């Protein structure tokens, strides 16, 4: 009986020691953040952009039979609007951290990401409206349009400044960003027996800036998980379109500016213990 009790105590003692070692090992392994790492991330982005637009339609004169019916002056207009975007993001990152004796961690990180952060607009007025004149009878008007503006992909090169609480490290980050913004629109229009098709598309890869904050936790010597908020800002492309309706020509242009996106991402990193 004494031997059984002694054996049981030994097993319990060994199990307790193994459990304590398992619990403490991540903290022991995570004391140093120095080294290279690589990983993947995924998340969601929301934001808005400014669209500055203008249009121009030259004056024209309409003739009916052998006399002048109406003379129309040149038309010009411009305006600004705010549009919202949202969608998913995913990509990968590489970086290097250096932890100092006072637990300050300074690093650099670069990432490349696919994005589907878009604003999609669709308008349809296929029935249009109908009016009647004594001279020309019934005439109908209708329009259909589609537009898609958003971020196709983006990358960043950022500095990191953090503080290591053992295997937990909160940090701030800021640096350069670059990405591609595309703008596509198509419009069809009908006015009685006349029809018009207009549209345009453009894309631009431009430089911008990024800043944010996050926190990372080391699971063991090699693996860590992180959560991060990152804000990116770019200027987008300029686009133009031309349309003709019953001999009436018009030209319009637009420019995307201040394309800002708030990214919330989660990721996992693998750390190389080379030193």
TORVO-652958 format. One record per atom (N, C-alpha, C): residue in three letters; atom name; x, y, z. Coordinates in steps of 0.1 Angstrom, whole numbers, plus 5000, padded with zeros to 4 digits. Layout:
<nodes>
 code site    X    Y    Z
  ala   CA    X    Y    Z
...
</nodes>
This chain:
<nodes>
 code site    X    Y    Z
  unk    N 5008 4988 5000
  unk   CA 5000 5000 5000
  unk    C 5009 5012 5000
  unk    N 5019 5012 5009
  unk   CA 5028 5024 5009
  unk    C 5035 5026 4996
  unk    N 5038 5015 4989
  unk   CA 5045 5016 4976
  unk    C 5035 5022 4966
  unk    N 5022 5019 4966
  unk   CA 5013 5024 4957
  unk    C 5011 5039 4959
  unk    N 5010 5043 4972
  unk   CA 5009 5057 4976
  unk    C 5021 5065 4971
  unk    N 5033 5059 4973
  unk   CA 5045 5066 4969
  unk    C 5046 5068 4954
  unk    N 5042 5057 4947
  unk   CA 5042 5058 4932
  unk    C 5032 5068 4927
  unk    N 5020 5069 4934
  unk   CA 5010 5079 4930
  unk    C 5015 5093 4932
  unk    N 5021 5095 4944
  unk   CA 5027 5109 4947
  unk    C 5038 5112 4937
  unk    N 5046 5103 4933
  unk   CA 5056 5105 4923
  unk    C 5050 5109 4909
  unk    N 5040 5102 4905
  unk   CA 5033 5105 4892
  unk    C 5027 5119 4893
  unk    N 5020 5122 4904
  unk   CA 5014 5136 4905
  unk    C 5025 5147 4905
  unk    N 5036 5144 4913
  unk   CA 5047 5154 4913
  unk    C 5053 5156 4899
  unk    N 5055 5145 4892
  unk   CA 5060 5146 4878
  unk    C 5051 5153 4869
  unk    N 5038 5150 4870
  unk   CA 5028 5157 4861
  unk    C 5027 5172 4864
  unk    N 5028 5175 4877
  unk   CA 5028 5189 4881
  unk    C 5040 5197 4875
  unk    N 5052 5190 4876
  unk   CA 5064 5196 4871
  unk    C 5063 5198 4856
  unk    N 5058 5188 4849
  unk   CA 5056 5189 4834
  unk    C 5047 5200 4830
  unk    N 5036 5201 4838
  unk   CA 5026 5212 4835
  unk    C 5032 5225 4837
  unk    N 5040 5227 4848
  unk   CA 5046 5239 4851
  unk    C 5056 5243 4841
  unk    N 5063 5233 4836
  unk   CA 5073 5235 4825
  unk    C 5066 5240 4812
  unk    N 5055 5234 4809
  unk   CA 5047 5237 4797
  unk    C 5042 5251 4797
  unk    N 5037 5255 4809
  unk   CA 5031 5268 4811
  unk    C 5042 5279 4810
  unk    N 5053 5276 4816
  unk   CA 5064 5286 4817
  unk    C 5072 5287 4805
  unk    N 5073 5276 4797
  unk   CA 5082 5276 4785
  unk    C 5079 5287 4775
  unk    N 5066 5290 4772
  unk   CA 5064 5301 4762
  unk    C 5070 5314 4767
  unk    N 5068 5317 4780
  unk   CA 5073 5330 4785
  unk    C 5088 5330 4785
  unk    N 5094 5319 4788
  unk   CA 5109 5318 4788
  unk    C 5114 5320 4773
  unk    N 5107 5313 4764
  unk   CA 5111 5314 4750
  unk    C 5108 5327 4744
  unk    N 5098 5335 4749
  unk   CA 5095 5347 4743
  unk    C 5102 5359 4749
  unk    N 5112 5357 4757
  unk   CA 5119 5369 4763
  unk    C 5126 5377 4753
  unk    N 5131 5371 4742
  unk   CA 5138 5379 4732
  unk    C 5131 5379 4719
  unk    N 5129 5391 4714
  unk   CA 5122 5393 4701
  unk    C 5132 5396 4690
  unk    N 5145 5395 4692
  unk   CA 5155 5398 4682
  unk    C 5155 5387 4671
  unk    N 5155 5392 4659
  unk   CA 5156 5382 4648
  unk    C 5147 5385 4636
  unk    N 5148 5377 4625
  unk   CA 5140 5379 4613
  unk    C 5127 5370 4615
  unk    N 5117 5375 4608
  unk   CA 5104 5367 4608
  unk    C 5097 5369 4595
  unk    N 5087 5360 4593
  unk   CA 5078 5361 4581
  unk    C 5065 5356 4585
  unk    N 5054 5360 4578
  unk   CA 5041 5355 4581
  unk    C 5031 5359 4572
  unk    N 5018 5357 4575
  unk   CA 5007 5360 4567
  unk    C 4997 5368 4576
  unk    N 4988 5375 4569
  unk   CA 4977 5383 4576
  unk    C 4965 5383 4567
  unk    N 4954 5386 4574
  unk   CA 4941 5388 4567
  unk    C 4932 5396 4576
  unk    N 4923 5404 4569
  unk   CA 4914 5412 4577
  unk    C 4904 5419 4568
  unk    N 4899 5431 4573
  unk   CA 4889 5438 4566
  unk    C 4892 5453 4566
  unk    N 4888 5460 4555
  unk   CA 4891 5474 4554
  unk    C 4879 5482 4551
  unk    N 4878 5494 4557
  unk   CA 4867 5504 4555
  unk    C 4873 5518 4553
  unk    N 4867 5526 4545
  unk   CA 4872 5539 4544
  unk    C 4864 5548 4534
  unk    N 4870 5559 4529
  unk   CA 4863 5568 4520
  unk    C 4873 5575 4511
  unk    N 4868 5581 4501
  unk   CA 4876 5589 4492
  unk    C 4868 5601 4487
  unk    N 4876 5610 4481
  unk   CA 4870 5622 4475
  unk    C 4870 5621 4460
  unk    N 4859 5624 4453
  unk   CA 4858 5624 4439
  unk    C 4856 5638 4434
  unk    N 4866 5644 4427
  unk   CA 4864 5657 4422
  unk    C 4861 5656 4407
  unk    N 4849 5660 4403
  unk   CA 4844 5658 4389
  unk    C 4841 5671 4382
  unk    N 4841 5671 4369
  unk   CA 4837 5682 4361
  unk    C 4832 5677 4348
  unk    N 4823 5685 4341
  unk   CA 4818 5681 4328
  unk    C 4816 5693 4319
  unk    N 4816 5690 4306
  unk   CA 4815 5701 4297
  unk    C 4807 5696 4285
  unk    N 4798 5705 4281
  unk   CA 4789 5702 4270
  unk    C 4788 5715 4261
  unk    N 4793 5714 4248
  unk   CA 4793 5726 4240
  unk    C 4779 5730 4236
  unk    N 4777 5742 4233
  unk   CA 4764 5747 4229
  unk    C 4760 5742 4216
  unk    N 4747 5741 4213
  unk   CA 4743 5736 4200
  unk    C 4729 5743 4197
  unk    N 4726 5741 4184
  unk   CA 4713 5747 4180
  unk    C 4705 5736 4174
  unk    N 4692 5735 4177
  unk   CA 4683 5725 4172
  unk    C 4674 5731 4161
  unk    N 4673 5724 4150
  unk   CA 4665 5729 4139
  unk    C 4653 5720 4137
  unk    N 4642 5725 4135
  unk   CA 4630 5718 4132
  unk    C 4624 5723 4119
  unk    N 4622 5715 4109
  unk   CA 4617 5720 4096
  unk    C 4627 5730 4091
  unk    N 4622 5742 4087
  unk   CA 4631 5752 4082
  unk    C 4633 5764 4091
  unk    N 4631 5762 4104
  unk   CA 4633 5774 4113
  unk    C 4640 5769 4125
  unk    N 4646 5778 4132
  unk   CA 4654 5775 4144
  unk    C 4644 5773 4156
  unk    N 4646 5762 4163
  unk   CA 4637 5759 4174
  unk    C 4643 5764 4187
  unk    N 4656 5761 4189
  unk   CA 4662 5765 4202
  unk    C 4677 5766 4201
  unk    N 4683 5775 4208
  unk   CA 4697 5776 4209
  unk    C 4701 5774 4223
  unk    N 4711 5764 4225
  unk   CA 4715 5760 4239
  unk    C 4729 5765 4241
  unk    N 4732 5772 4252
  unk   CA 4745 5777 4255
  unk    C 4755 5766 4260
  unk    N 4768 5769 4260
  unk   CA 4778 5760 4265
  unk    C 4775 5758 4280
  unk    N 4777 5745 4284
  unk   CA 4774 5741 4298
  unk    C 4787 5736 4305
  unk    N 4790 5741 4316
  unk   CA 4802 5736 4324
  unk    C 4798 5735 4338
  unk    N 4803 5724 4345
  unk   CA 4800 5723 4359
  unk    C 4811 5714 4366
  unk    N 4811 5716 4379
  unk   CA 4821 5708 4387
  unk    C 4816 5706 4401
  unk    N 4821 5696 4408
  unk   CA 4817 5693 4421
  unk    C 4826 5683 4428
  unk    N 4824 5681 4441
  unk   CA 4831 5671 4449
  unk    C 4821 5662 4456
  unk    N 4824 5650 4458
  unk   CA 4816 5641 4466
  unk    C 4824 5631 4474
  unk    N 4819 5626 4485
  unk   CA 4825 5616 4493
  unk    C 4819 5602 4491
  unk    N 4827 5592 4489
  unk   CA 4821 5579 4487
  unk    C 4828 5569 4497
  unk    N 4821 5559 4501
  unk   CA 4826 5550 4511
  unk    C 4830 5536 4505
  unk    N 4840 5530 4510
  unk   CA 4844 5517 4505
  unk    C 4846 5507 4516
  unk    N 4845 5494 4513
  unk   CA 4848 5484 4522
  unk    C 4851 5471 4515
  unk    N 4857 5461 4522
  unk   CA 4860 5448 4516
  unk    C 4872 5442 4524
  unk    N 4875 5430 4519
  unk   CA 4886 5422 4525
  unk    C 4900 5425 4520
  unk    N 4909 5421 4529
  unk   CA 4924 5422 4525
  unk    C 4931 5410 4530
  unk    N 4942 5406 4524
  unk   CA 4950 5395 4528
  unk    C 4964 5396 4522
  unk    N 4974 5391 4529
  unk   CA 4987 5392 4523
  unk    C 4998 5386 4532
  unk    N 5010 5390 4530
  unk   CA 5021 5384 4537
  unk    C 5031 5395 4541
  unk    N 5039 5392 4551
  unk   CA 5049 5402 4556
  unk    C 5062 5395 4560
  unk    N 5073 5404 4559
  unk   CA 5086 5400 4564
  unk    C 5091 5411 4572
  unk    N 5100 5408 4582
  unk   CA 5105 5419 4590
  unk    C 5117 5414 4599
  unk    N 5122 5424 4606
  unk   CA 5133 5422 4616
  unk    C 5131 5430 4628
  unk    N 5133 5424 4640
  unk   CA 5132 5431 4653
  unk    C 5145 5431 4660
  unk    N 5148 5441 4668
  unk   CA 5159 5441 4676
  unk    C 5155 5446 4690
  unk    N 5156 5436 4700
  unk   CA 5153 5439 4714
  unk    C 5165 5444 4722
  unk    N 5164 5455 4729
  unk   CA 5175 5461 4737
  unk    C 5173 5457 4751
  unk    N 5184 5460 4759
  unk   CA 5184 5456 4773
  unk    C 5173 5462 4781
  unk    N 5168 5473 4777
  unk   CA 5157 5479 4785
  unk    C 5143 5475 4780
  unk    N 5143 5464 4772
  unk   CA 5130 5458 4766
  unk    C 5124 5466 4755
  unk    N 5130 5477 4751
  unk   CA 5125 5484 4739
  unk    C 5128 5476 4727
  unk    N 5118 5475 4718
  unk   CA 5120 5467 4706
  unk    C 5118 5476 4694
  unk    N 5128 5477 4685
  unk   CA 5127 5485 4673
  unk    C 5129 5476 4661
  unk    N 5120 5477 4651
  unk   CA 5121 5468 4639
  unk    C 5116 5475 4627
  unk    N 5117 5468 4616
  unk   CA 5112 5472 4603
  unk    C 5104 5461 4597
  unk    N 5094 5464 4590
  unk   CA 5085 5454 4584
  unk    C 5080 5459 4570
  unk    N 5080 5449 4561
  unk   CA 5074 5452 4548
  unk    C 5063 5442 4545
  unk    N 5052 5446 4538
  unk   CA 5042 5436 4535
  unk    C 5036 5440 4521
  unk    N 5030 5429 4515
  unk   CA 5023 5430 4502
  unk    C 5009 5424 4504
  unk    N 4999 5431 4499
  unk   CA 4985 5426 4502
  unk    C 4976 5427 4490
  unk    N 4968 5417 4488
  unk   CA 4957 5418 4479
  unk    C 4945 5425 4486
  unk    N 4938 5433 4478
  unk   CA 4926 5440 4485
  unk    C 4914 5440 4475
  unk    N 4903 5440 4482
  unk   CA 4890 5441 4474
  unk    C 4881 5451 4481
  unk    N 4887 5463 4484
  unk   CA 4881 5474 4491
  unk    C 4875 5483 4481
  unk    N 4862 5482 4478
  unk   CA 4856 5489 4467
  unk    C 4843 5495 4471
  unk    N 4839 5505 4463
  unk   CA 4826 5511 4463
  unk    C 4819 5507 4449
  unk    N 4808 5501 4450
  unk   CA 4801 5497 4438
  unk    C 4787 5504 4437
  unk    N 4785 5511 4426
  unk   CA 4772 5518 4424
  unk    C 4765 5513 4412
  unk    N 4752 5511 4413
  unk   CA 4744 5507 4401
  unk    C 4731 5515 4401
  unk    N 4728 5521 4390
  unk   CA 4715 5528 4389
  unk    C 4708 5524 4376
  unk    N 4695 5521 4378
  unk   CA 4688 5517 4366
  unk    C 4675 5525 4366
  unk    N 4672 5530 4354
  unk   CA 4659 5537 4352
  unk    C 4654 5533 4338
  unk    N 4652 5520 4336
  unk   CA 4649 5515 4323
  unk    C 4636 5520 4318
  unk    N 4626 5522 4328
  unk   CA 4613 5527 4324
  unk    C 4614 5542 4321
  unk    N 4623 5548 4328
  unk   CA 4624 5563 4326
  unk    C 4612 5570 4329
  unk    N 4610 5582 4323
  unk   CA 4598 5589 4325
  unk    C 4593 5593 4311
  unk    N 4581 5596 4310
  unk   CA 4575 5598 4297
  unk    C 4567 5612 4297
  unk    N 4569 5619 4286
  unk   CA 4562 5632 4285
  unk    C 4556 5633 4272
  unk    N 4546 5642 4270
  unk   CA 4538 5643 4258
  unk    C 4539 5657 4253
  unk    N 4542 5659 4240
  unk   CA 4541 5672 4234
  unk    C 4531 5672 4222
  unk    N 4525 5683 4219
  unk   CA 4515 5683 4208
  unk    C 4522 5681 4195
  unk    N 4534 5685 4194
  unk   CA 4541 5684 4181
  unk    C 4547 5671 4178
  unk    N 4554 5665 4188
  unk   CA 4562 5653 4186
  unk    C 4556 5640 4192
  unk    N 4545 5641 4199
  unk   CA 4539 5629 4205
  unk    C 4547 5624 4217
  unk    N 4545 5611 4221
  unk   CA 4551 5606 4233
  unk    C 4566 5603 4231
  unk    N 4574 5606 4240
  unk   CA 4588 5603 4240
  unk    C 4592 5598 4254
  unk    N 4600 5588 4254
  unk   CA 4605 5582 4267
  unk    C 4620 5584 4269
  unk    N 4624 5584 4282
  unk   CA 4638 5586 4285
  unk    C 4642 5576 4296
  unk    N 4654 5570 4294
  unk   CA 4658 5561 4304
  unk    C 4673 5560 4305
  unk    N 4679 5554 4316
  unk   CA 4693 5554 4317
  unk    C 4697 5542 4326
  unk    N 4709 5536 4323
  unk   CA 4715 5526 4332
  unk    C 4729 5529 4333
  unk    N 4734 5528 4346
  unk   CA 4748 5531 4348
  unk    C 4754 5521 4358
  unk    N 4767 5519 4358
  unk   CA 4774 5511 4367
  unk    C 4788 5517 4370
  unk    N 4792 5516 4382
  unk   CA 4806 5522 4385
  unk    C 4812 5513 4396
  unk    N 4825 5513 4396
  unk   CA 4833 5505 4406
  unk    C 4846 5512 4408
  unk    N 4848 5517 4420
  unk   CA 4860 5524 4424
  unk    C 4866 5518 4437
  unk    N 4879 5515 4437
  unk   CA 4885 5509 4449
  unk    C 4899 5505 4448
  unk    N 4904 5499 4459
  unk   CA 4918 5496 4461
  unk    C 4920 5481 4456
  unk    N 4929 5479 4446
  unk   CA 4932 5466 4441
  unk    C 4942 5458 4449
  unk    N 4953 5465 4453
  unk   CA 4963 5459 4461
  unk    C 4971 5470 4468
  unk    N 4979 5467 4478
  unk   CA 4987 5477 4485
  unk    C 4999 5470 4492
  unk    N 5009 5478 4494
  unk   CA 5021 5473 4502
  unk    C 5026 5485 4511
  unk    N 5033 5481 4521
  unk   CA 5039 5491 4530
  unk    C 5053 5487 4534
  unk    N 5061 5497 4538
  unk   CA 5074 5496 4544
  unk    C 5074 5505 4556
  unk    N 5074 5498 4568
  unk   CA 5072 5506 4580
  unk    C 5082 5503 4591
  unk    N 5085 5513 4599
  unk   CA 5092 5511 4611
  unk    C 5083 5507 4623
  unk    N 5089 5500 4633
  unk   CA 5081 5495 4644
  unk    C 5088 5499 4657
  unk    N 5080 5504 4667
  unk   CA 5085 5507 4680
  unk    C 5076 5501 4690
  unk    N 5082 5491 4698
  unk   CA 5074 5484 4708
  unk    C 5081 5482 4721
  unk    N 5074 5476 4730
  unk   CA 5080 5473 4744
  unk    C 5076 5459 4747
  unk    N 5086 5451 4751
  unk   CA 5084 5437 4754
  unk    C 5081 5434 4768
  unk    N 5069 5429 4771
  unk   CA 5065 5424 4784
  unk    C 5067 5409 4783
  unk    N 5079 5404 4783
  unk   CA 5081 5390 4782
  unk    C 5077 5386 4768
  unk    N 5067 5377 4766
  unk   CA 5063 5372 4753
  unk    C 5051 5380 4748
  unk    N 5048 5392 4753
  unk   CA 5038 5400 4748
  unk    C 5044 5414 4745
  unk    N 5041 5419 4732
  unk   CA 5047 5431 4728
  unk    C 5037 5440 4721
  unk    N 5032 5451 4727
  unk   CA 5025 5461 4720
  unk    C 5034 5470 4712
  unk    N 5030 5476 4701
  unk   CA 5039 5484 4693
  unk    C 5031 5494 4685
  unk    N 5038 5505 4681
  unk   CA 5033 5515 4671
  unk    C 5041 5513 4658
  unk    N 5035 5517 4647
  unk   CA 5042 5515 4634
  unk    C 5038 5526 4625
  unk    N 5047 5531 4616
  unk   CA 5044 5541 4606
  unk    C 5055 5540 4595
  unk    N 5051 5545 4583
  unk   CA 5060 5545 4572
  unk    C 5054 5548 4559
  unk    N 5060 5543 4548
  unk   CA 5055 5545 4534
  unk    C 5045 5534 4530
  unk    N 5036 5538 4521
  unk   CA 5026 5529 4515
  unk    C 5026 5531 4500
  unk    N 5022 5521 4493
  unk   CA 5020 5522 4479
  unk    C 5009 5512 4475
  unk    N 5001 5516 4464
  unk   CA 4990 5507 4461
  unk    C 4984 5512 4448
  unk    N 4975 5503 4443
  unk   CA 4968 5506 4430
  unk    C 4953 5508 4432
  unk    N 4948 5520 4427
  unk   CA 4934 5523 4428
  unk    C 4928 5523 4414
  unk    N 4917 5517 4412
  unk   CA 4911 5517 4399
  unk    C 4897 5523 4399
  unk    N 4893 5529 4388
  unk   CA 4880 5535 4387
  unk    C 4874 5532 4373
  unk    N 4862 5525 4373
  unk   CA 4855 5520 4361
  unk    C 4841 5525 4362
  unk    N 4836 5530 4350
  unk   CA 4822 5534 4349
  unk    C 4817 5532 4335
  unk    N 4804 5528 4335
  unk   CA 4797 5526 4322
  unk    C 4783 5531 4323
  unk    N 4779 5538 4312
  unk   CA 4765 5544 4312
  unk    C 4759 5542 4299
  unk    N 4746 5538 4298
  unk   CA 4738 5538 4286
  unk    C 4726 5547 4288
  unk    N 4722 5554 4278
  unk   CA 4712 5564 4279
  unk    C 4703 5564 4266
  unk    N 4690 5565 4268
  unk   CA 4682 5566 4256
  unk    C 4672 5577 4257
  unk    N 4670 5584 4246
  unk   CA 4660 5595 4246
  unk    C 4652 5594 4233
  unk    N 4641 5588 4234
  unk   CA 4633 5586 4222
  unk    C 4640 5576 4213
  unk    N 4642 5580 4200
  unk   CA 4649 5572 4190
  unk    C 4664 5573 4191
  unk    N 4669 5582 4200
  unk   CA 4683 5584 4201
  unk    C 4689 5575 4212
  unk    N 4702 5572 4211
  unk   CA 4708 5564 4221
  unk    C 4722 5569 4223
  unk    N 4728 5566 4235
  unk   CA 4741 5571 4238
  unk    C 4748 5560 4248
  unk    N 4760 5559 4246
  unk   CA 4768 5550 4254
  unk    C 4781 5557 4259
  unk    N 4783 5558 4271
  unk   CA 4795 5565 4276
  unk    C 4802 5557 4287
  unk    N 4814 5559 4290
  unk   CA 4821 5552 4300
  unk    C 4836 5555 4300
  unk    N 4843 5551 4310
  unk   CA 4857 5553 4311
  unk    C 4863 5544 4322
  unk    N 4876 5542 4321
  unk   CA 4882 5534 4332
  unk    C 4897 5539 4333
  unk    N 4902 5538 4345
  unk   CA 4916 5542 4348
  unk    C 4921 5535 4360
  unk    N 4933 5534 4361
  unk   CA 4940 5529 4373
  unk    C 4953 5536 4375
  unk    N 4957 5536 4388
  unk   CA 4969 5544 4391
  unk    C 4976 5537 4403
  unk    N 4989 5535 4402
  unk   CA 4997 5531 4413
  unk    C 5004 5543 4418
  unk    N 5002 5546 4431
  unk   CA 5007 5558 4437
  unk    C 5013 5555 4451
  unk    N 5021 5564 4455
  unk   CA 5027 5563 4469
  unk    C 5019 5571 4479
  unk    N 5019 5566 4491
  unk   CA 5012 5573 4502
  unk    C 5019 5570 4515
  unk    N 5011 5570 4526
  unk   CA 5017 5568 4539
  unk    C 5008 5559 4547
  unk    N 5013 5553 4558
  unk   CA 5006 5544 4566
  unk    C 5010 5546 4581
  unk    N 5001 5543 4590
  unk   CA 5004 5543 4604
  unk    C 4994 5535 4612
  unk    N 4998 5530 4623
  unk   CA 4989 5522 4631
  unk    C 4995 5517 4644
  unk    N 4989 5507 4650
  unk   CA 4994 5501 4662
  unk    C 4989 5487 4663
  unk    N 4995 5479 4671
  unk   CA 4992 5465 4672
  unk    C 4998 5458 4684
  unk    N 4996 5445 4686
  unk   CA 5001 5438 4697
  unk    C 5004 5424 4692
  unk    N 5015 5418 4696
  unk   CA 5020 5405 4692
  unk    C 5023 5396 4704
  unk    N 5020 5383 4703
  unk   CA 5022 5374 4714
  unk    C 5029 5362 4709
  unk    N 5040 5359 4716
  unk   CA 5048 5347 4712
  unk    C 5043 5334 4719
  unk    N 5039 5324 4711
  unk   CA 5034 5312 4716
  unk    C 5046 5303 4721
  unk    N 5057 5304 4714
  unk   CA 5069 5297 4717
  unk    C 5081 5303 4710
  unk    N 5092 5297 4709
  unk   CA 5104 5303 4703
  unk    C 5102 5308 4689
  unk    N 5094 5300 4681
  unk   CA 5093 5303 4667
  unk    C 5079 5309 4663
  unk    N 5069 5307 4670
  unk   CA 5056 5312 4665
  unk    C 5050 5323 4673
  unk    N 5043 5332 4667
  unk   CA 5036 5343 4674
  unk    C 5024 5346 4666
  unk    N 5014 5352 4673
  unk   CA 5002 5357 4667
  unk    C 5001 5372 4669
  unk    N 4993 5379 4661
  unk   CA 4993 5394 4662
  unk    C 4979 5399 4658
  unk    N 4975 5411 4663
  unk   CA 4964 5418 4658
  unk    C 4969 5432 4656
  unk    N 4963 5439 4645
  unk   CA 4969 5451 4641
  unk    C 4958 5460 4635
  unk    N 4959 5473 4638
  unk   CA 4951 5483 4631
  unk    C 4961 5492 4622
  unk    N 4958 5494 4610
  unk   CA 4966 5501 4601
  unk    C 4958 5510 4592
  unk    N 4962 5523 4591
  unk   CA 4955 5533 4582
  unk    C 4965 5536 4570
  unk    N 4959 5535 4558
  unk   CA 4967 5538 4546
  unk    C 4960 5549 4539
  unk    N 4967 5558 4532
  unk   CA 4962 5569 4524
  unk    C 4969 5571 4511
  unk    N 4961 5571 4500
  unk   CA 4967 5573 4486
  unk    C 4959 5584 4479
  unk    N 4965 5588 4468
  unk   CA 4957 5595 4457
  unk    C 4955 5586 4446
  unk    N 4943 5587 4440
  unk   CA 4939 5578 4429
  unk    C 4941 5583 4415
  unk    N 4935 5577 4405
  unk   CA 4936 5581 4391
  unk    C 4927 5592 4387
  unk    N 4930 5598 4376
  unk   CA 4921 5607 4369
  unk    C 4915 5599 4357
  unk    N 4902 5601 4354
  unk   CA 4895 5594 4343
  unk    C 4887 5604 4336
  unk    N 4883 5600 4324
  unk   CA 4875 5609 4315
  unk    C 4866 5600 4307
  unk    N 4855 5606 4303
  unk   CA 4845 5598 4294
  unk    C 4839 5608 4284
  unk    N 4835 5602 4273
  unk   CA 4829 5610 4262
  unk    C 4816 5603 4259
  unk    N 4806 5611 4256
  unk   CA 4793 5605 4252
  unk    C 4786 5614 4241
  unk    N 4778 5608 4233
  unk   CA 4771 5615 4223
  unk    C 4757 5611 4223
  unk    N 4747 5620 4223
  unk   CA 4733 5617 4223
  unk    C 4726 5625 4213
  unk    N 4722 5619 4202
  unk   CA 4715 5627 4192
  unk    C 4722 5638 4186
  unk    N 4735 5637 4184
  unk   CA 4744 5647 4179
  unk    C 4749 5657 4190
  unk    N 4745 5655 4202
  unk   CA 4750 5663 4213
  unk    C 4762 5656 4220
  unk    N 4773 5662 4220
  unk   CA 4785 5656 4225
  unk    C 4787 5662 4239
  unk    N 4793 5654 4248
  unk   CA 4796 5659 4262
  unk    C 4809 5652 4266
  unk    N 4816 5658 4275
  unk   CA 4829 5653 4280
  unk    C 4829 5655 4295
  unk    N 4833 5645 4302
  unk   CA 4834 5646 4317
  unk    C 4847 5640 4322
  unk    N 4852 5645 4333
  unk   CA 4864 5640 4339
  unk    C 4863 5639 4354
  unk    N 4870 5631 4361
  unk   CA 4870 5630 4375
  unk    C 4884 5626 4380
  unk    N 4886 5629 4393
  unk   CA 4899 5626 4399
  unk    C 4896 5621 4413
  unk    N 4903 5609 4417
  unk   CA 4901 5603 4430
  unk    C 4913 5609 4439
  unk    N 4909 5614 4450
  unk   CA 4920 5619 4460
  unk    C 4916 5614 4474
  unk    N 4926 5615 4483
  unk   CA 4925 5612 4497
  unk    C 4917 5599 4499
  unk    N 4923 5588 4493
  unk   CA 4917 5575 4494
  unk    C 4922 5568 4507
  unk    N 4915 5570 4518
  unk   CA 4919 5565 4531
  unk    C 4912 5552 4535
  unk    N 4919 5542 4540
  unk   CA 4913 5529 4544
  unk    C 4918 5526 4558
  unk    N 4909 5522 4566
  unk   CA 4912 5516 4580
  unk    C 4912 5501 4579
  unk    N 4924 5495 4581
  unk   CA 4925 5481 4580
  unk    C 4926 5475 4594
  unk    N 4918 5465 4597
  unk   CA 4919 5457 4609
  unk    C 4923 5443 4605
  unk    N 4935 5438 4610
  unk   CA 4941 5426 4605
  unk    C 4945 5417 4617
  unk    N 4945 5404 4614
  unk   CA 4951 5394 4623
  unk    C 4961 5386 4615
  unk    N 4972 5382 4622
  unk   CA 4982 5375 4615
  unk    C 4990 5365 4624
  unk    N 4998 5357 4617
  unk   CA 5007 5348 4624
  unk    C 5021 5349 4618
  unk    N 5031 5348 4626
  unk   CA 5045 5350 4622
  unk    C 5053 5338 4626
  unk    N 5063 5335 4618
  unk   CA 5073 5325 4622
  unk    C 5087 5332 4623
  unk    N 5093 5330 4635
  unk   CA 5106 5337 4638
  unk    C 5117 5327 4636
  unk    N 5128 5332 4629
  unk   CA 5140 5324 4627
  unk    C 5150 5328 4638
  unk    N 5154 5317 4645
  unk   CA 5164 5319 4655
  unk    C 5178 5317 4649
  unk    N 5183 5328 4642
  unk   CA 5196 5327 4635
  unk    C 5207 5331 4643
  unk    N 5205 5339 4654
  unk   CA 5216 5344 4662
  unk    C 5214 5340 4676
</nodes>
